[in-house]
């Protein structure tokens, strides 16, 4: 069934040059007639003439396409035999015997024609199929190496366009859900047609029903284009449409080829989506791991001060008479300090969530560096009234785009670490300067310095030793890093050659970094 | 029985309200508590407190709404209590007529200093009294409003017209924070609203003239994201 329909389409669509066939149909019988005349003259007998004409019919059928020329050749053969080689010569004289000759020649010609036509058709189809297979193979090869949905889409469009020579469109998402199609068109007018509401509805139907829709089908037949669903394993991955022009629908074999192309695309798309999903899962797992780590180190850090607060407060509550005022005051001041530590921790954590939830929404404004430095030191001194900090800022007025509260937090974290952990007697130095296109902030102390083992991981948020003396500093520094990086700057830690530690961070002076909207 | 200053504490967290009222009572104030906005509004009109401590996060309405309603008819000093990181809200509250703000968590001494400053400011407003004999001194800094002279350590400081205006404005509101937009409005007029840069540059120049180290200011402190404040006597 399929083959015969194919042949019909092929015969209709191919229409080979009839002039050539006519020439063949005339020349071969003429040549045969000439040869026959020679043979008959030479041998004096006309016995073989019929056979020679049958040969002519076979040759004509072989070298022309269709049945018509073979039949004409048969007729010519009958006339030729009759005219040239039977008595009376050079006249047409039909007696009863000729109908048999004519009939057998006709049958021979028809059978030969059928055979040759079928043979040639087979050969043509085989060639076509081979070409298509090559095409398909090439297509799937290219799909394999295509990275990303976009390149799969453009590759598919390219091959569809090459096959159909019509405007094509590819939806990776349902147009009803806001998906936009990718186009490859022969002219701009087609682009407009393919993007119209009717077309989108037809494409949407292809998504919903999972069958062919649009022109030439029962669903949305008014659409100008015909839509194929792109599906793999029952999962809709997209829809492909091509414009059905005045020429009508493409041939069935082309449609079959299209279906094959599309199924290749569907597989490629599915593979792509799966790999993307997998990648997202890996990223998510990584994030989850970070979150868990942070949570663990924070929980550890929170437990210690809480234990001390609960212990001290219960000691006061439960022994109101037995504790002398001095001891009580010391317990209360312990509670006070631990609570203050807790609130700073919580402030830091809030900052982290703020940065991590929307890094693009830093509220950056030009701020006067000296004001930020001054406020940081003021706030530090509120907590540590005894802390000595030496601040120096550039003589000229310096404005740096930043989120003021966050940078303040960085400075306070760094200063506080210096106060708490350095154990230095000399004042801490906070210096701000300009280097090329960056503002450079330095917090230096003359303390015991940073341990070499800790140095490479100091900003990672997980202090390598879990001793309580370093509690909070790990989380604090990782927050500093997040803040500075969100501003497009860098942060480093080092030991000073003559003793003590130095933390340096930079902020770009110009609003050129990508993090700001 | 003396006539004690009455403070209305608007705060929905019991522990915090308790802590504040303990501190205030210990310092000789009388306290009333309100736990939500509606109660606060009715208590303000029935008791006419001398000062309101207003938490902005209330269960039934925005604290700013209480502020707005109160300011429609009364100039009672209002001290806003808010959390760190809510700078925008603070600025809004100040621009709506709050006298000052205090950031959670705060200690009792800080709270008392703010309350004293706000009440003093309220009295000053009522009496229409400006600074005595037109002079202001703080440490080494002296401002003579009549002669328009500013001296530091006895030495004259040359300030421009606008710089002088800023300094006097801040001196007149000692202990109170002044928002950027308030200062801009007072000094440059209402059309300079959004140009904070000009204020910052002026402030930087003022600091270079009156402070020993502009990065460690003594007289004019920055409240990042909000405005400037001259600290109350310490």
Boltz contact constraints between the chains, C-beta under 6 A:
constraints:
  - contact:
      token1: [A, 343]
      token2: [B, 105]
      max_distance: 6.0
  - contact:
      token1: [A, 368]
      token2: [B, 200]
      max_distance: 6.0
  - contact:
      token1: [A, 368]
      token2: [B, 204]
      max_distance: 6.0
  - contact:
      token1: [A, 370]
      token2: [B, 214]
      max_distance: 6.0
  - contact:
      token1: [A, 370]
      token2: [B, 215]
      max_distance: 6.0
  - contact:
      token1: [A, 371]
      token2: [B, 222]
      max_distance: 6.0
  - contact:
      token1: [A, 373]
      token2: [B, 215]
      max_distance: 6.0
  - contact:
      token1: [A, 374]
      token2: [B, 215]
      max_distance: 6.0
  - contact:
      token1: [A, 374]
      token2: [B, 217]
      max_distance: 6.0
  - contact:
      token1: [A, 374]
      token2: [B, 222]
      max_distance: 6.0
  - contact:
      token1: [A, 375]
      token2: [B, 222]
      max_distance: 6.0
  - contact:
      token1: [A, 375]
      token2: [B, 224]
      max_distance: 6.0
  - contact:
      token1: [A, 391]
      token2: [B, 215]
      max_distance: 6.0
  - contact:
      token1: [A, 391]
      token2: [B, 216]
      max_distance: 6.0
  - contact:
      token1: [A, 393]
      token2: [B, 215]
      max_distance: 6.0
  - contact:
      token1: [A, 397]
      token2: [B, 204]
      max_distance: 6.0
  - contact:
      token1: [A, 404]
      token2: [B, 224]
      max_distance: 6.0
  - contact:
      token1: [A, 404]
      token2: [B, 225]
      max_distance: 6.0
  - contact:
      token1: [A, 405]
      token2: [B, 85]
      max_distance: 6.0
  - contact:
      token1: [A, 408]
      token2: [B, 224]
      max_distance: 6.0
